[in-house]
Amino acid sequence: MRIALLEDDQDQAKLLEVWLYDAGHQPYVYHAGAQMVGALNKESFDVIMLDWEVPDMSGFEVLQWVRENLDWSCPVLFITQRDQEEDVVKALEAGADDYMSKPINRAEMLARINSVHRRNNPPDENETVLEISPYVIDLKKRNITCKGIEVELTQKEYELGLFILRNVGKVLSRGYLLERVWGKNPDINTRTVDTHVSRLRRKLAFNKENGWKLTSVYQHGYRLEPDVD
């Protein structure tokens, strides 16, 4: 998972970064609240982890900004020294998905990360076909049809199209798409994402006639949304 971590203590941040990386996640560490908000304006993440007391903008203020400006499906986990009941309640009522008090245990932290992510992204193990009119995605045959006609796509175009169609209405950053579709490949850059998105927009005919538009979000990425008057 792509995880944004807000932690101003350098040693603690490094420890958590190592734990996350060793567990197969891709951590992005920020040491100040405003720095993280700046990143969240441009990038997309699977989980957000917040310390409360950090410079210039508290973790709680970051949480409030996240819930006012980002999709609620992105889970937020607090990891902080503050362990008073009123702090826990305040964070949960403001939209945090879970709360851990320091010192924390590695195994418990990783379990809670997986738990909040599953809770917000429940899998459908029986799903074989995804329908988003006029598109039908056959997950077994790995193809996409538009108005009953199969669209000729490369393997990567199919994977990118499936991911975008699964995330209607969400802003998806180029970096996020790069990692989720291409994996951690240092030879691939964000220009590759732009090229594939351009081809996909044309091939899948995201237009008013089909009721969808794949828009570019300035300094961030792309969003698939209904094209209605």
C-alpha positions as CSV (number, residue, x, y, z in Angstrom):
1,M,0.0,0.0,0.0
2,R,1.0,3.6,-0.5
3,I,1.1,5.2,2.9
4,A,1.5,8.8,3.9
5,L,3.1,9.2,7.4
6,L,3.1,12.4,9.4
7,E,5.7,12.2,12.2
8,D,8.0,15.0,13.4
9,D,10.3,12.9,15.5
10,Q,13.1,11.8,13.2
11,D,14.0,8.6,15.0
12,Q,10.4,7.5,15.3
13,A,9.7,8.4,11.7
14,K,12.7,6.3,10.5
15,L,11.6,3.4,12.6
16,L,8.0,3.5,11.3
17,E,9.3,3.9,7.7
18,V,11.5,0.8,8.1
19,W,8.6,-1.2,9.5
20,L,6.3,-0.2,6.7
21,Y,8.8,-0.8,4.0
22,D,9.8,-4.2,5.4
23,A,6.1,-5.2,5.4
24,G,5.9,-4.5,1.6
25,H,4.4,-1.0,1.8
26,Q,5.6,2.2,0.2
27,P,5.9,4.9,2.9
28,Y,6.1,8.6,2.3
29,V,7.2,10.5,5.4
30,Y,6.3,14.1,6.2
31,H,7.6,16.0,9.3
32,A,5.1,18.9,9.3
33,G,1.4,19.2,8.9
34,A,1.5,21.8,6.1
35,Q,4.1,19.7,4.2
36,M,1.7,16.7,4.3
37,V,-1.2,18.8,3.1
38,G,0.8,20.0,0.2
39,A,1.6,16.4,-0.7
40,L,-2.0,15.3,-0.3
41,N,-3.0,18.1,-2.7
42,K,-0.9,16.4,-5.4
43,E,-0.7,12.7,-4.5
44,S,-3.0,9.8,-3.7
45,F,-2.5,7.3,-0.9
46,D,-4.1,4.1,0.4
47,V,-3.7,5.0,4.1
48,I,-2.8,8.2,6.0
49,M,-1.0,7.9,9.4
50,L,-1.0,11.0,11.6
51,D,0.9,12.1,14.7
52,W,-1.0,14.8,16.6
53,E,1.6,17.2,17.8
54,V,3.7,18.3,14.8
55,P,5.0,21.7,13.6
56,D,2.9,24.4,12.0
57,M,-0.4,22.4,11.6
58,S,-1.4,19.7,14.0
59,G,-2.3,16.2,13.0
60,F,-5.9,16.9,14.1
61,E,-6.0,19.9,11.7
62,V,-4.6,17.7,8.9
63,L,-7.4,15.2,9.6
64,Q,-10.0,18.0,9.4
65,W,-8.5,19.1,6.1
66,V,-8.5,15.6,4.8
67,R,-12.2,15.0,5.6
68,E,-13.2,18.3,4.1
69,N,-11.2,18.0,0.9
70,L,-10.5,14.4,0.1
71,D,-12.5,11.2,-0.5
72,W,-13.7,9.7,2.8
73,S,-12.7,6.2,1.5
74,C,-9.1,7.0,2.4
75,P,-8.6,5.6,5.9
76,V,-6.8,7.7,8.6
77,L,-4.9,6.1,11.5
78,F,-3.6,8.2,14.4
79,I,-0.4,7.2,16.1
80,T,0.3,9.7,18.9
81,Q,1.5,10.2,22.5
82,R,-1.9,11.7,23.4
83,D,-3.9,8.9,25.1
84,Q,-6.6,10.8,27.0
85,E,-10.1,9.5,26.3
86,E,-11.3,12.9,25.1
87,D,-8.5,13.0,22.5
88,V,-9.4,9.6,21.2
89,V,-13.1,10.5,21.0
90,K,-12.3,13.8,19.4
91,A,-10.2,12.2,16.6
92,L,-12.7,9.4,15.9
93,E,-15.6,11.8,15.8
94,A,-13.7,14.1,13.3
95,G,-13.2,11.1,10.9
96,A,-10.2,9.1,12.1
97,D,-10.7,5.4,11.4
98,D,-8.4,4.1,14.3
99,Y,-6.2,5.4,17.1
100,M,-3.0,4.1,18.6
101,S,-1.1,5.5,21.6
102,K,2.7,5.4,21.7
103,P,4.7,3.4,22.3
104,I,3.4,1.1,19.6
105,N,4.0,-2.5,18.7
106,R,5.1,-3.3,15.2
107,A,2.8,-6.2,14.6
108,E,-0.3,-4.4,16.0
109,M,0.4,-1.3,13.9
110,L,0.6,-3.4,10.7
111,A,-2.5,-5.3,11.6
112,R,-4.4,-2.1,12.2
113,I,-3.3,-0.6,8.9
114,N,-4.5,-3.7,7.1
115,S,-7.8,-3.6,9.1
116,V,-8.7,0.0,8.3
117,H,-7.8,-0.5,4.6
118,R,-10.0,-3.7,4.4
119,R,-12.8,-1.9,6.2
120,N,-12.8,1.0,3.7
121,N,-12.1,-1.3,0.6
122,P,-14.0,-4.5,1.1
123,P,-13.1,-7.1,-1.5
124,D,-15.8,-8.9,-3.5
125,E,-14.3,-12.4,-4.0
126,N,-17.3,-13.5,-6.1
127,E,-17.1,-10.6,-8.5
128,T,-16.4,-11.7,-12.1
129,V,-18.0,-8.8,-14.0
130,L,-17.9,-5.1,-13.3
131,E,-20.6,-3.0,-15.0
132,I,-20.4,0.8,-15.3
133,S,-22.7,1.6,-18.1
134,P,-21.9,1.6,-21.0
135,Y,-18.8,-0.3,-20.0
136,V,-18.6,-4.0,-19.0
137,I,-15.3,-5.4,-17.6
138,D,-14.9,-9.1,-17.7
139,L,-12.5,-9.8,-14.9
140,K,-11.8,-13.4,-16.0
141,K,-11.3,-12.8,-19.7
142,R,-9.6,-9.5,-18.8
143,N,-11.4,-7.4,-21.4
144,I,-13.6,-4.3,-21.5
145,T,-16.6,-3.8,-23.8
146,C,-18.3,-0.5,-24.6
147,K,-21.9,-0.8,-25.7
148,G,-21.4,-4.5,-26.3
149,I,-18.3,-4.0,-28.5
150,E,-14.9,-5.3,-27.2
151,V,-12.3,-2.5,-27.0
152,E,-8.9,-3.5,-28.2
153,L,-6.5,-2.8,-25.3
154,T,-3.0,-3.7,-24.4
155,Q,-2.5,-5.5,-21.1
156,K,-1.4,-2.3,-19.3
157,E,-4.3,-0.3,-20.9
158,Y,-6.7,-2.9,-19.5
159,E,-5.2,-2.8,-16.0
160,L,-5.2,1.0,-16.0
161,G,-8.8,1.1,-17.4
162,L,-10.0,-1.3,-14.7
163,F,-8.3,0.6,-11.9
164,I,-9.8,3.9,-13.1
165,L,-13.3,2.5,-13.6
166,R,-13.1,1.0,-10.1
167,N,-12.3,4.4,-8.7
168,V,-15.0,6.6,-10.2
169,G,-15.0,10.1,-8.7
170,K,-11.7,9.8,-7.0
171,V,-8.7,11.9,-7.9
172,L,-5.8,9.6,-8.8
173,S,-2.4,11.0,-8.8
174,R,0.2,10.0,-11.5
175,G,2.5,8.6,-8.8
176,Y,-0.4,6.5,-7.4
177,L,-1.4,5.2,-10.8
178,L,2.3,4.4,-11.6
179,E,2.7,2.3,-8.4
180,R,-0.7,0.6,-8.5
181,V,-0.6,-0.3,-12.2
182,W,3.1,-0.6,-13.1
183,G,4.5,-1.5,-9.7
184,K,7.8,-0.1,-8.2
185,N,9.6,0.1,-11.6
186,P,12.4,2.8,-11.6
187,D,12.5,2.7,-15.4
188,I,8.9,4.0,-15.7
189,N,8.1,7.6,-15.2
190,T,4.9,9.7,-14.9
191,R,5.0,10.6,-18.6
192,T,4.2,6.9,-19.3
193,V,1.0,7.4,-17.2
194,D,0.0,10.4,-19.2
195,T,0.6,8.6,-22.5
196,H,-1.5,5.6,-21.5
197,V,-4.3,7.8,-20.0
198,S,-4.5,9.7,-23.3
199,R,-4.8,6.4,-25.3
200,L,-7.3,5.0,-22.9
201,R,-9.5,8.2,-23.0
202,R,-9.6,7.8,-26.8
203,K,-10.1,4.0,-26.9
204,L,-12.8,3.8,-24.2
205,A,-14.4,7.0,-25.6
206,F,-14.8,8.8,-22.3
207,N,-17.1,11.5,-23.7
208,K,-20.5,13.1,-23.4
209,E,-22.1,10.6,-25.7
210,N,-21.1,7.7,-23.3
211,G,-21.8,9.8,-20.2
212,W,-18.2,10.0,-18.8
213,K,-15.2,12.3,-18.8
214,L,-11.7,11.6,-17.7
215,T,-10.5,15.0,-16.5
216,S,-7.0,16.2,-15.7
217,V,-6.7,17.6,-12.2
218,Y,-4.1,20.4,-12.2
219,Q,-0.8,19.4,-10.5
220,H,-2.4,16.1,-9.3
221,G,-3.6,13.5,-11.8
222,Y,-6.9,12.3,-13.2
223,R,-10.5,11.8,-12.2
224,L,-13.2,9.8,-14.0
225,E,-16.6,11.4,-13.4
226,P,-20.1,11.6,-15.1
227,D,-20.3,14.0,-18.0
228,V,-23.8,15.4,-17.5
229,D,-25.2,18.9,-17.9
